[in-house]
Amino acid sequence: MILPVFEVQDLIDSMNFADVTFVSSIDEAYLKDVKSTIVLITEATNELDMRSNNRFRGMSYAIEVQIFYGTKFTNSVLDTEIALARLLEKNDWITSQSKSHTIDPKTDQVTKVFYFTKKYILED
């Protein structure tokens, strides 16, 4: 089974709205880049659940998706976010939180944070 963060990375990359997508941490070369649209995907929780007969039968994952819109981003932010949430929902992810946009006062860069969850049922 592919790690959920990489599953989501593949889905986001298929949308072609981000200049670069990172898992776990942003490459140092991009830390001060406000022109590029960067997505950071991290694992928020990883829990064993659905116990039966003293065995876990499933896993529950939550991931955090942070979008740092580049100052050169010209697409509709709202349309992009709706498409992202719908794509993940189509792939069995549930939008558990959608945080408010923030705007960096020095760079005018807009950021957005989502949390998505997915349950995996394990075979014996």
ABEGO torsion letter per residue (X at the ends): XBBAAAAAAAAAAAAGABABBBBGBBBAAAAABAABBBBBBBBABBBBBGBBGGBBABBBBBBBBBBBBBAABABBAAAAAAAAAAAAAAAGBBBABBBBBBBBAAAGBBBBBBBBBBBBBBBX
